Amino acid sequence: MKTIPVHAAAATPAAETFAFEAGGFADHNTPLILNCWYVAALGAEVSRDIISRRLLGTDVAMYRTLAGEPVAVRNRCPHRSFPLAKGKLDGDTLICGYHGMQFDPSGRCLNMPSLPITPSNASVRSFPVVECGPLIWIWMGESDMADEALIPDTHWLADPEWKSVSGSYYMKSDYISMHENLLDQTHFPFLHPGAIGTPEYARSKLDVRQEGEVIIIDRQLKNSPPPGVYGVPTGLTGKPVHRYSEARFASPALHVAFAKIVDPTPPEGAQSDYRFNITHIFTPESRGSIHYWWFNSRDFKLDDRDADEYLHTASAKAYLEDVDALEWILEVVKNDAQPQFDLNFAPDKPGLLMRRIIHERAAAEAGYTF
């Protein structure tokens, strides 16, 4: 291993001491990737009441302007580090609750009441934010790299042709393990028996491909009853169906899965195809904690409250099982005194590809080219 020289402008404290290795894989110690769009909050969470949230190790204060535009600034006054979320708004001006220092939405200081002249060098960092459907995306890295075209596509979350149920968790785990968990479909019938996976699905053929920095898994299983999360809302429980799925590591902030259930012998007048889009969004609070939002979306029975209730209950239960498992794993990894190199098998390929991508991106941000 070699300790990498770091460009001060791009480096985080973690990156300054982390030892990258050519051909290496990311783990829970890998410095967080900053130059990426992450979700800061749901749009419904941000209002004229200032809120704060720690994102990638930085405390951020969020509010809306009078025109309804979301704003995100560092939650730390540049004068004496008072948390700006404990201040107040006067129109679009954010006022620090300690000495009354005033900032506009860009972070520029408008006034320091104790001084006759506003200090020209006083400002608070403002982060690029974009609201897309129910999500507010934030760029925590170098602002001049914040290209809105890089925001991942989640259009179905705002499409009236789709109905979503959703939830969120705060979890004590790392986002590397979270991505690997979602790319590891062989655990479904064991950690989530009956709800998401079946043993037949775990044994079905797995096709993995990489397109740039996106990892894609294709799987299909024919003539097999669907798991509960698909069988109950479609009314196909116990009936042999064809199941097609695609799962994607879309970015460090996003995992999406697209599923199609096909009834090969539908009753007369009934539909044959049912689609589900599963969206997993996670933003690291730190290298050992995550803000996690999930959505389960469908394109049928949009007004069926029973389907809503079942999908929400089944999804929440399964994802909480993931949360528990990953928290247990990180606790073991961090606290077991005897090191272990975990074994890898053929179905682990998608997770290893993801780990390689994040390792290389983190190294690049630290100013190192292999």
C-alpha positions as CSV (number, residue, x, y, z in Angstrom):
1,M,0.0,0.0,0.0
2,K,1.0,3.6,-0.6
3,T,-0.1,6.7,1.2
4,I,-1.4,9.1,-1.4
5,P,-0.3,12.7,-1.7
6,V,-3.4,14.9,-1.4
7,H,-4.4,18.2,-3.0
8,A,-5.5,20.4,-0.1
9,A,-8.4,21.9,-2.0
10,A,-10.1,18.6,-2.7
11,A,-9.1,16.5,0.3
12,T,-11.0,15.6,3.4
13,P,-9.3,14.9,6.7
14,A,-10.0,11.2,6.1
15,A,-8.5,11.2,2.6
16,E,-5.3,12.8,4.0
17,T,-4.5,9.7,6.0
18,F,-6.1,6.9,4.0
19,A,-3.8,4.5,2.2
20,F,-5.2,3.8,-1.3
21,E,-4.0,0.7,-3.3
22,A,-4.0,0.2,-7.0
23,G,-6.7,-2.3,-7.8
24,G,-8.2,-1.9,-4.4
25,F,-11.7,-2.1,-3.2
26,A,-13.7,0.4,-1.0
27,D,-14.7,-0.5,2.5
28,H,-16.1,1.2,5.5
29,N,-12.9,3.2,6.0
30,T,-12.8,4.6,2.5
31,P,-13.1,8.4,2.4
32,L,-16.5,9.6,1.3
33,I,-17.0,10.8,-2.3
34,L,-17.9,14.5,-2.2
35,N,-18.3,15.3,-6.0
36,C,-21.6,13.6,-6.4
37,W,-25.3,14.6,-6.1
38,Y,-26.8,13.2,-2.9
39,V,-30.3,13.7,-1.5
40,A,-30.3,16.3,1.3
41,A,-33.9,15.9,2.3
42,L,-37.4,15.2,1.0
43,G,-39.0,18.3,-0.3
44,A,-41.8,18.0,2.3
45,E,-39.1,18.3,5.0
46,V,-37.9,21.7,4.0
47,S,-40.0,24.8,4.7
48,R,-39.7,28.3,6.2
49,D,-38.7,26.6,9.5
50,I,-34.9,26.1,9.3
51,I,-33.8,22.5,9.8
52,S,-30.3,21.0,10.0
53,R,-28.8,17.7,8.9
54,R,-25.3,16.4,8.9
55,L,-24.3,15.3,5.4
56,L,-21.0,13.7,4.5
57,G,-19.6,15.0,7.8
58,T,-20.7,18.6,7.4
59,D,-23.6,20.2,9.2
60,V,-26.0,21.8,6.8
61,A,-28.9,24.2,7.5
62,M,-31.9,24.1,5.0
63,Y,-34.9,26.4,4.5
64,R,-37.0,27.8,1.7
65,T,-37.0,31.4,0.3
66,L,-40.3,33.3,0.1
67,A,-40.5,32.1,-3.5
68,G,-40.3,28.5,-2.3
69,E,-36.8,27.8,-3.5
70,P,-34.7,25.4,-1.3
71,V,-31.5,26.8,0.2
72,A,-28.7,24.8,1.9
73,V,-25.8,26.5,3.7
74,R,-23.2,25.4,6.1
75,N,-24.8,25.3,9.6
76,R,-22.0,27.2,11.2
77,C,-21.7,31.0,11.4
78,P,-18.2,32.1,10.3
79,H,-17.9,34.4,13.3
80,R,-18.2,32.2,16.4
81,S,-19.5,28.9,14.9
82,F,-23.1,29.4,16.2
83,P,-25.5,26.9,14.4
84,L,-27.4,29.0,11.9
85,A,-30.4,26.6,12.1
86,K,-30.9,28.1,15.6
87,G,-31.2,31.5,14.0
88,K,-34.2,33.0,12.2
89,L,-35.4,34.2,8.8
90,D,-36.4,37.7,7.9
91,G,-37.7,37.4,4.4
92,D,-34.9,35.7,2.6
93,T,-32.3,36.8,5.0
94,L,-30.9,34.2,7.5
95,I,-30.0,35.9,10.8
96,C,-27.5,34.3,13.2
97,G,-29.0,33.9,16.7
98,Y,-25.7,34.8,18.4
99,H,-24.6,38.2,17.1
100,G,-27.2,38.9,14.5
101,M,-24.9,38.4,11.4
102,Q,-27.1,38.4,8.3
103,F,-26.7,36.2,5.2
104,D,-28.5,36.0,1.8
105,P,-29.3,32.6,0.2
106,S,-26.0,32.7,-1.6
107,G,-24.2,32.8,1.8
108,R,-23.0,36.4,1.3
109,C,-23.0,38.5,4.5
110,L,-25.4,41.5,4.2
111,N,-24.8,43.0,7.6
112,M,-22.9,42.7,10.9
113,P,-24.9,44.8,13.4
114,S,-21.8,45.5,15.7
115,L,-19.8,46.9,12.8
116,P,-20.3,50.2,10.8
117,I,-19.2,48.5,7.6
118,T,-20.1,45.0,6.5
119,P,-17.0,42.8,6.4
120,S,-16.4,41.9,2.8
121,N,-14.7,38.6,3.6
122,A,-17.5,37.2,5.7
123,S,-19.6,34.6,4.1
124,V,-21.1,31.2,4.8
125,R,-20.8,28.4,2.3
126,S,-23.9,27.8,0.2
127,F,-24.3,24.4,-1.5
128,P,-25.9,23.8,-4.9
129,V,-29.3,22.3,-4.5
130,V,-31.9,21.1,-7.0
131,E,-35.4,19.9,-6.3
132,C,-36.6,17.0,-8.5
133,G,-40.0,15.6,-7.7
134,P,-40.1,14.7,-4.0
135,L,-36.3,15.0,-3.6
136,I,-33.9,17.8,-2.9
137,W,-30.5,17.0,-4.2
138,I,-27.3,18.6,-2.9
139,W,-23.7,18.8,-4.2
140,M,-21.2,18.8,-1.3
141,G,-18.1,18.8,-3.4
142,E,-16.4,21.4,-5.6
143,S,-19.3,23.8,-6.6
144,D,-18.0,24.4,-10.2
145,M,-18.4,20.6,-10.8
146,A,-22.1,20.6,-9.9
147,D,-23.6,19.7,-13.3
148,E,-27.4,19.2,-13.0
149,A,-27.2,16.7,-15.8
150,L,-25.5,14.3,-13.4
151,I,-28.5,14.1,-11.1
152,P,-29.8,10.5,-11.3
153,D,-33.1,9.9,-13.0
154,T,-36.0,9.1,-10.6
155,H,-38.8,10.6,-12.8
156,W,-41.3,7.9,-11.7
157,L,-41.4,9.3,-8.2
158,A,-43.3,12.3,-9.6
159,D,-45.1,10.6,-12.5
160,P,-48.9,10.4,-12.1
161,E,-48.9,7.1,-13.9
162,W,-47.0,5.6,-10.9
163,K,-48.0,5.2,-7.2
164,S,-45.4,5.1,-4.5
165,V,-45.2,4.2,-0.9
166,S,-42.1,5.3,1.0
167,G,-40.3,5.4,4.3
168,S,-36.9,6.3,5.8
169,Y,-34.4,5.1,8.3
170,Y,-31.3,6.5,10.1
171,M,-28.8,3.7,10.3
172,K,-25.4,3.1,11.9
173,S,-23.7,1.5,8.9
174,D,-21.6,2.5,5.9
175,Y,-22.9,3.2,2.5
176,I,-20.5,0.8,0.8
177,S,-22.1,-2.1,2.7
178,M,-25.5,-0.7,1.9
179,H,-24.8,-0.8,-1.8
180,E,-23.4,-4.3,-1.6
181,N,-26.4,-5.5,0.3
182,L,-28.7,-4.3,-2.5
183,L,-26.5,-5.7,-5.2
184,D,-26.5,-9.1,-3.4
185,Q,-29.8,-10.6,-4.3
186,T,-28.9,-14.1,-3.0
187,H,-29.7,-13.0,0.6
188,F,-33.3,-12.2,-0.2
189,P,-34.9,-15.5,0.6
190,F,-33.0,-15.9,3.9
191,L,-33.0,-12.4,5.4
192,H,-36.4,-11.6,4.0
193,P,-38.2,-15.0,3.8
194,G,-41.5,-15.0,1.9
195,A,-41.6,-11.2,1.4
196,I,-39.1,-10.4,-1.3
197,G,-37.2,-13.5,-2.4
198,T,-37.6,-17.1,-3.1
199,P,-34.9,-19.9,-3.1
200,E,-35.7,-20.4,-6.8
201,Y,-34.9,-16.7,-7.5
202,A,-31.7,-16.8,-5.5
203,R,-30.5,-19.7,-7.8
204,S,-31.7,-18.2,-11.1
205,K,-29.1,-17.0,-13.7
206,L,-27.4,-13.8,-12.9
207,D,-26.1,-11.5,-15.7
208,V,-23.8,-8.6,-14.7
209,R,-22.6,-5.8,-16.8
210,Q,-20.8,-2.5,-16.2
211,E,-21.6,0.6,-18.2
212,G,-19.2,3.4,-17.2
213,E,-19.6,3.7,-13.5
214,V,-23.1,2.0,-13.4
215,I,-23.3,-1.7,-12.4
216,I,-26.4,-3.5,-13.8
217,I,-27.8,-6.9,-12.8
218,D,-30.3,-8.7,-15.0
219,R,-32.2,-11.7,-13.7
220,Q,-35.2,-13.7,-14.9
221,L,-37.2,-16.5,-13.4
222,K,-40.0,-18.2,-15.3
223,N,-42.9,-20.4,-14.2
224,S,-42.4,-19.7,-10.5
225,P,-44.8,-18.2,-7.9
226,P,-43.9,-14.6,-6.9
227,P,-42.8,-13.6,-3.4
228,G,-45.4,-11.8,-1.3
229,V,-44.3,-8.3,-2.1
230,Y,-45.3,-8.9,-5.7
231,G,-47.9,-11.7,-5.3
232,V,-50.3,-9.9,-2.9
233,P,-50.8,-6.6,-4.6
234,T,-51.0,-8.2,-8.1
235,G,-53.4,-11.0,-6.8
236,L,-51.0,-13.6,-8.2
237,T,-50.0,-15.3,-5.0
238,G,-49.2,-19.0,-5.6
239,K,-49.6,-18.7,-9.4
240,P,-46.6,-19.5,-11.6
241,V,-45.5,-16.3,-13.3
242,H,-42.5,-14.9,-15.2
243,R,-40.4,-12.5,-13.2
244,Y,-37.9,-10.1,-14.9
245,S,-35.7,-7.8,-12.9
246,E,-32.9,-5.2,-13.4
247,A,-31.0,-3.8,-10.4
248,R,-28.6,-0.9,-10.8
249,F,-25.9,0.7,-8.8
250,A,-26.7,4.1,-10.3
251,S,-24.4,6.3,-8.3
252,P,-22.9,6.5,-4.8
253,A,-26.2,8.0,-3.7
254,L,-28.7,5.7,-5.5
255,H,-29.7,2.1,-6.1
256,V,-32.7,1.4,-8.3
257,A,-34.4,-1.9,-9.2
258,F,-37.0,-2.4,-12.0
259,A,-39.2,-5.5,-11.8
260,K,-41.8,-6.8,-14.2
261,I,-44.2,-9.6,-13.3
262,V,-45.9,-11.3,-16.2
263,D,-48.9,-13.5,-15.8
264,P,-48.7,-15.9,-18.8
265,T,-52.3,-17.0,-18.5
266,P,-54.3,-14.0,-17.3
267,P,-58.1,-14.3,-16.9
268,E,-60.1,-12.7,-19.7
269,G,-60.0,-9.0,-19.4
270,A,-57.2,-8.9,-16.8
271,Q,-53.9,-7.4,-17.3
272,S,-50.8,-9.5,-17.8
273,D,-47.9,-7.2,-17.0
274,Y,-47.2,-5.5,-13.6
275,R,-44.3,-3.2,-13.0
276,F,-42.5,-2.2,-9.9
277,N,-39.7,0.4,-9.5
278,I,-37.8,0.2,-6.2
279,T,-35.7,3.2,-5.3
280,H,-33.1,3.2,-2.5
281,I,-31.5,6.5,-1.7
282,F,-28.8,7.0,0.9
283,T,-26.6,9.9,1.9
284,P,-23.8,9.3,4.3
285,E,-23.9,11.3,7.5
286,S,-20.4,9.9,8.2
287,R,-18.4,6.8,7.2
288,G,-20.5,4.9,9.7
289,S,-24.0,6.4,9.5
290,I,-26.5,6.9,6.7
291,H,-29.7,8.8,6.0
292,Y,-31.8,6.3,4.0
293,W,-35.0,6.9,2.1
294,W,-36.8,4.2,0.1
295,F,-39.7,4.2,-2.4
296,N,-41.7,1.2,-3.7
297,S,-43.6,2.4,-6.9
298,R,-46.1,0.5,-9.1
299,D,-48.0,1.2,-12.3
300,F,-51.2,-0.6,-11.4
301,K,-54.0,-0.3,-8.8
302,L,-53.0,3.3,-8.2
303,D,-56.1,4.0,-6.0
304,D,-56.0,0.7,-4.1
305,R,-55.4,1.5,-0.4
306,D,-55.0,-2.1,0.5
307,A,-52.2,-2.4,-2.0
308,D,-50.6,0.7,-0.5
309,E,-50.9,-0.6,3.0
310,Y,-49.5,-4.0,2.1
311,L,-46.6,-2.7,0.1
312,H,-45.7,-0.2,2.7
313,T,-45.8,-2.7,5.6
314,A,-43.9,-5.4,3.6
315,S,-41.3,-3.0,2.3
316,A,-40.7,-1.4,5.6
317,K,-40.2,-4.8,7.3
318,A,-37.8,-6.0,4.7
319,Y,-35.7,-2.8,4.7
320,L,-35.6,-2.7,8.4
321,E,-34.2,-6.3,8.3
322,D,-31.4,-4.9,6.0
323,V,-30.8,-2.0,8.4
324,D,-30.5,-4.4,11.4
325,A,-28.2,-6.8,9.5
326,L,-25.8,-4.1,8.3
327,E,-25.6,-2.4,11.7
328,W,-24.7,-5.8,13.2
329,I,-22.1,-6.4,10.5
330,L,-20.4,-3.1,11.0
331,E,-20.4,-3.6,14.8
332,V,-18.6,-6.9,14.3
333,V,-16.1,-5.5,11.7
334,K,-15.2,-2.5,13.9
335,N,-15.0,-4.3,17.3
336,D,-13.7,-7.8,16.6
337,A,-10.1,-7.8,17.6
338,Q,-9.1,-10.6,15.2
339,P,-9.0,-9.3,11.5
340,Q,-10.8,-11.3,8.8
341,F,-10.6,-11.3,5.1
342,D,-14.1,-12.1,4.0
343,L,-14.5,-14.8,1.3
344,N,-16.0,-13.8,-2.1
345,F,-18.0,-16.1,-4.4
346,A,-19.4,-15.7,-8.0
347,P,-22.6,-13.9,-6.9
348,D,-20.5,-11.3,-5.2
349,K,-19.2,-9.9,-8.5
350,P,-21.7,-6.9,-8.6
351,G,-20.7,-5.8,-5.2
352,L,-17.0,-6.1,-5.9
353,L,-17.4,-4.0,-9.1
354,M,-19.1,-1.4,-7.1
355,R,-16.4,-1.4,-4.4
356,R,-13.8,-0.9,-7.2
357,I,-15.6,2.0,-8.7
358,I,-16.0,3.8,-5.4
359,H,-12.4,3.1,-4.4
360,E,-11.2,4.7,-7.7
361,R,-13.5,7.7,-7.4
362,A,-12.3,8.3,-3.8
363,A,-8.7,8.0,-4.9
364,A,-9.3,10.5,-7.8
365,E,-10.8,13.0,-5.4
366,A,-7.7,12.6,-3.2
367,G,-5.6,13.6,-6.2
368,Y,-4.2,10.2,-7.1
369,T,-4.2,8.5,-10.5
370,F,-3.4,4.8,-10.5
